[in-house]
Amino acid sequence: MSPWAFHLHLAAWAVVVAVGLSYLVLVRHGLRRGAGRHEAHLDRGPVRPTPRQWWQLTGALVGLAVATTWPLSDLAAHWSLTALLVQRLLLMLAVAPLLLLAVPVPVLARLTRPPLVDGVVEFLSRVPTAIVTFTVIVVGTLTVPAVAAQSSSAGWRVLFDALLLFAGFVLWVPALGRVPGARRPSPVGRAVYLVVQSILPNFPAVIFVFSRHPFYRAFLHAHEAIVLSALNDQQVAGVVAKVATLPVLWVAAWRALARAERTERLGVDDEPLTWAEVERALQREERAERRSGRPATG
């Protein structure tokens, strides 16, 4: 078939709609729950999304639709490594952080409250764990067998898309510091973390740039879809990965350092401890006391 033949991708559009509807349900439930308990607005943070958060949700849904539907998804599956890298970057560097920023903190607190989810968040938000997990997923899904699998089956493509979106959450949870119960590095530690994440998992891009032969059989016919040979497409993919990743993560690192400098100069912490963090610490202490058989303190 033609590389640019239109496909509707009903399943992908259903996922986009489901994500949007889930957001509306979660926010509406949080508003009813907050009104029922007369929760203080300033203690737990606003449950009602701000206009900025609505725009962030819109950006996340648009990015998800672009990454998983025609034409980018089709090109990434069978025709172009550059398209595959653009798809991956959209999921990890745009969709994942925008979704995290769009969800109000009280809703994030409720979603991560179950002990199993809380334990996973606490473990994966540790800086060494986040670096290793993100690197393994990014590099592992670019191996020759992995790319061949995603090219051969829609089921594999769905699995890899979900895995890359998960990797994006792992990347950004320590960097954004919004998820209650997640580890929160210092601003300087956050900047170092982001710089490491921009370099270590990105070494396949260097290999692509300096490659002398194409690695992936799935993209040997790239010239039929774009005006590049398979080798040139592979080299351009490496450049795209570098050009897109470094500015995004380094700008985030620079903002973390600027925040640290402002905190030190003004003596005002613009990321104070929230009630959601205190509540999560108390819940963990209560669970620990139940497991040990000790009576609850306080």
C-alpha positions as CSV (number, residue, x, y, z in Angstrom):
1,M,0.0,0.0,0.0
2,S,1.0,3.6,-0.4
3,P,3.0,4.9,2.6
4,W,0.6,7.9,2.8
5,A,-2.6,5.8,2.5
6,F,-5.1,7.1,5.0
7,H,-6.1,4.9,8.0
8,L,-8.6,6.0,10.6
9,H,-7.0,4.3,13.6
10,L,-10.3,4.0,15.5
11,A,-8.7,2.3,18.5
12,A,-6.2,5.1,18.9
13,W,-8.9,7.7,18.7
14,A,-10.9,5.7,21.3
15,V,-7.9,5.9,23.6
16,V,-7.6,9.6,23.2
17,V,-11.3,10.1,24.0
18,A,-11.1,7.7,26.9
19,V,-8.2,9.7,28.4
20,G,-10.1,12.9,28.1
21,L,-13.3,11.5,29.6
22,S,-11.3,9.9,32.5
23,Y,-9.9,13.3,33.3
24,L,-13.3,14.8,33.4
25,V,-14.7,12.0,35.6
26,L,-11.7,12.2,38.0
27,V,-11.9,16.0,38.3
28,R,-15.7,16.0,38.8
29,H,-15.5,13.3,41.4
30,G,-12.8,15.3,43.2
31,L,-15.0,18.4,43.2
32,R,-17.9,16.5,44.7
33,R,-15.8,14.9,47.3
34,G,-14.1,18.1,48.3
35,A,-17.4,19.9,48.6
36,G,-18.8,17.0,50.6
37,R,-16.0,17.1,53.1
38,H,-15.6,20.9,53.1
39,E,-11.9,20.5,52.4
40,A,-9.8,23.6,52.7
41,H,-8.8,24.9,49.3
42,L,-5.3,26.1,50.4
43,D,-4.5,22.9,52.4
44,R,-4.8,20.4,49.7
45,G,-4.5,22.5,46.6
46,P,-7.2,23.4,44.2
47,V,-9.2,20.5,42.9
48,R,-10.8,22.5,40.0
49,P,-8.3,22.6,37.1
50,T,-6.9,26.1,36.3
51,P,-7.2,27.5,32.7
52,R,-3.6,26.6,32.3
53,Q,-4.3,23.0,33.2
54,W,-7.1,22.8,30.7
55,W,-4.6,23.9,28.0
56,Q,-2.1,21.4,29.2
57,L,-4.7,18.6,28.9
58,T,-5.6,19.8,25.4
59,G,-1.9,19.8,24.5
60,A,-1.5,16.2,25.9
61,L,-4.5,14.9,24.0
62,V,-3.4,16.6,20.7
63,G,0.1,15.1,21.2
64,L,-1.3,11.7,21.9
65,A,-3.5,11.9,18.8
66,V,-0.7,13.0,16.6
67,A,1.6,10.3,17.9
68,T,-0.8,7.4,17.5
69,T,-2.8,8.1,14.4
70,W,-2.3,8.8,10.7
71,P,0.1,9.7,9.2
72,L,2.8,9.6,11.9
73,S,1.9,6.2,13.4
74,D,1.9,4.5,9.9
75,L,5.2,6.0,8.9
76,A,6.7,5.0,12.3
77,A,5.5,1.5,11.9
78,H,6.7,0.6,8.4
79,W,8.6,3.4,6.6
80,S,10.8,5.8,8.6
81,L,13.0,5.7,11.6
82,T,12.8,9.5,11.9
83,A,9.0,9.2,12.2
84,L,9.4,6.5,14.9
85,L,11.8,8.8,16.8
86,V,9.4,11.7,16.5
87,Q,6.5,9.6,17.8
88,R,8.6,8.4,20.8
89,L,9.7,11.9,21.6
90,L,6.1,13.2,21.5
91,L,5.0,10.5,24.0
92,M,7.9,10.9,26.4
93,L,8.7,14.7,26.2
94,A,5.2,16.2,25.6
95,V,2.3,13.9,26.4
96,A,3.6,12.5,29.7
97,P,4.7,15.8,31.3
98,L,1.6,17.6,30.1
99,L,-0.7,15.0,31.6
100,L,1.1,15.2,34.9
101,L,0.9,19.0,34.9
102,A,-2.8,18.9,33.9
103,V,-4.0,16.8,36.8
104,P,-4.7,18.7,40.0
105,V,-2.5,17.6,43.0
106,P,-5.5,16.3,45.1
107,V,-6.5,14.1,42.2
108,L,-2.9,12.8,41.8
109,A,-3.0,12.1,45.6
110,R,-6.1,10.1,45.3
111,L,-4.8,8.1,42.3
112,T,-1.6,7.2,44.0
113,R,-3.1,6.5,47.5
114,P,-3.5,2.7,47.1
115,P,-0.5,1.0,48.9
116,L,0.7,-0.8,45.8
117,V,0.6,2.3,43.6
118,D,2.2,4.4,46.4
119,G,5.0,1.9,46.7
120,V,5.7,1.8,43.0
121,V,5.7,5.6,42.8
122,E,8.1,5.9,45.8
123,F,10.4,3.3,44.3
124,L,10.5,4.6,40.7
125,S,10.9,8.2,41.7
126,R,14.2,7.5,43.3
127,V,16.8,9.2,41.0
128,P,19.0,6.1,40.3
129,T,15.9,3.9,39.7
130,A,14.4,6.5,37.4
131,I,17.6,6.8,35.4
132,V,18.0,3.0,35.0
133,T,14.3,2.4,34.2
134,F,14.1,5.2,31.6
135,T,17.4,4.1,30.0
136,V,16.4,0.5,29.8
137,I,13.0,1.2,28.2
138,V,14.4,3.8,25.7
139,V,17.3,1.7,24.6
140,G,15.5,-1.6,24.8
141,T,12.7,-0.5,22.5
142,L,15.2,0.6,19.9
143,T,16.9,-2.7,19.6
144,V,16.6,-4.5,16.2
145,P,14.2,-7.2,17.5
146,A,12.0,-4.6,19.3
147,V,11.7,-2.4,16.2
148,A,11.0,-5.5,14.0
149,A,8.3,-6.6,16.4
150,Q,6.5,-3.2,16.5
151,S,6.7,-3.2,12.7
152,S,5.1,-6.6,12.4
153,S,2.1,-6.3,14.8
154,A,-0.4,-3.7,15.9
155,G,-0.4,-5.3,19.3
156,W,3.3,-4.8,19.7
157,R,2.9,-1.2,18.7
158,V,0.3,-0.6,21.3
159,L,2.5,-2.2,24.0
160,F,5.5,-0.2,23.0
161,D,3.5,3.1,22.9
162,A,2.2,2.4,26.4
163,L,5.7,1.5,27.6
164,L,7.2,4.7,26.2
165,L,4.4,6.8,27.8
166,F,5.2,5.0,31.1
167,A,8.9,5.8,30.6
168,G,7.9,9.5,30.2
169,F,6.1,9.4,33.5
170,V,9.1,7.8,35.1
171,L,11.3,10.6,33.6
172,W,9.1,13.5,34.7
173,V,7.8,12.5,38.1
174,P,11.1,13.3,40.0
175,A,11.6,16.4,37.8
176,L,8.2,18.0,38.3
177,G,7.8,17.2,42.0
178,R,4.0,17.2,41.8
179,V,3.1,13.6,42.7
180,P,2.4,13.2,46.4
181,G,4.7,10.5,47.9
182,A,7.3,10.7,45.1
183,R,10.9,11.5,45.9
184,R,11.6,15.2,45.5
185,P,15.2,16.0,44.6
186,S,16.6,19.4,45.5
187,P,16.6,21.9,42.7
188,V,20.3,21.3,42.0
189,G,19.8,17.5,42.2
190,R,16.9,17.9,39.8
191,A,19.0,19.8,37.3
192,V,21.8,17.1,37.5
193,Y,19.2,14.4,37.1
194,L,17.7,16.0,33.9
195,V,21.2,16.5,32.4
196,V,22.0,12.8,33.0
197,Q,18.7,11.8,31.5
198,S,19.4,13.8,28.4
199,I,22.7,12.1,27.8
200,L,22.7,8.5,29.1
201,P,19.6,7.1,27.4
202,N,20.3,9.2,24.2
203,F,23.5,7.4,23.1
204,P,21.7,5.4,20.4
205,A,21.2,8.8,18.6
206,V,25.0,9.2,18.3
207,I,25.2,5.7,16.8
208,F,22.5,6.6,14.3
209,V,24.2,9.9,13.3
210,F,27.6,8.1,12.5
211,S,26.2,4.9,11.1
212,R,27.4,3.6,7.8
213,H,24.6,1.1,7.1
214,P,20.9,0.9,8.0
215,F,20.1,-1.3,11.1
216,Y,16.4,-1.9,10.6
217,R,14.9,-4.0,7.8
218,A,11.5,-2.4,8.5
219,F,12.7,0.9,7.1
220,L,14.8,-0.3,4.1
221,H,12.1,1.3,1.8
222,A,12.1,4.7,3.5
223,H,12.8,6.3,0.1
224,E,9.2,5.3,-1.0
225,A,7.7,7.5,1.8
226,I,10.2,10.3,2.2
227,V,13.0,11.7,0.0
228,L,15.7,10.0,2.0
229,S,17.5,6.6,1.7
230,A,17.2,4.2,4.6
231,L,20.7,5.3,5.8
232,N,20.0,9.0,5.5
233,D,16.7,8.5,7.3
234,Q,18.6,6.8,10.1
235,Q,21.1,9.6,10.4
236,V,18.4,12.2,10.4
237,A,16.6,10.3,13.1
238,G,19.7,10.5,15.3
239,V,19.9,14.3,14.7
240,V,16.2,14.7,15.5
241,A,16.6,12.8,18.8
242,K,19.5,15.0,19.9
243,V,18.0,18.3,18.8
244,A,14.6,17.6,20.4
245,T,15.8,16.0,23.7
246,L,18.7,18.2,24.8
247,P,16.8,21.6,24.6
248,V,13.7,20.2,26.4
249,L,15.6,18.6,29.3
250,W,18.3,21.2,29.6
251,V,15.7,24.1,29.7
252,A,14.0,22.2,32.5
253,A,17.3,21.8,34.3
254,W,18.0,25.5,33.9
255,R,14.7,26.4,35.4
256,A,15.4,24.1,38.3
257,L,18.8,25.9,38.9
258,A,17.1,29.3,38.5
259,R,14.5,28.3,41.1
260,A,17.3,27.3,43.5
261,E,19.1,30.6,43.0
262,R,15.8,32.5,43.6
263,T,15.1,30.5,46.7
264,E,18.6,31.2,48.1
265,R,18.5,34.9,47.2
266,L,15.0,35.6,48.5
267,G,14.9,33.0,51.2
268,V,11.4,31.9,50.1
269,D,10.7,28.3,49.1
270,D,8.3,28.3,46.0
271,E,7.8,24.6,46.5
272,P,6.6,24.4,50.1
273,L,5.5,21.1,51.7
274,T,1.8,20.5,50.9
275,W,-0.8,18.9,53.0
276,A,-1.0,16.1,50.4
277,E,2.7,15.2,51.2
278,V,2.0,15.3,54.9
279,E,-1.1,13.2,54.5
280,R,0.9,10.6,52.4
281,A,3.6,10.4,55.1
282,L,1.0,9.8,57.8
283,Q,-0.6,7.1,55.7
284,R,2.7,5.3,55.2
285,E,3.4,5.5,58.9
286,E,0.0,4.0,59.6
287,R,0.6,1.2,57.2
288,A,4.0,0.5,58.7
289,E,2.5,0.3,62.2
290,R,-0.2,-2.1,61.0
291,R,2.4,-4.4,59.5
292,S,4.6,-4.3,62.5
293,G,1.8,-4.8,65.0
294,R,2.7,-1.6,66.9
295,P,-0.1,0.6,68.1
296,A,-0.7,3.8,66.1
297,T,1.1,6.9,67.4
298,G,-0.7,10.1,67.7
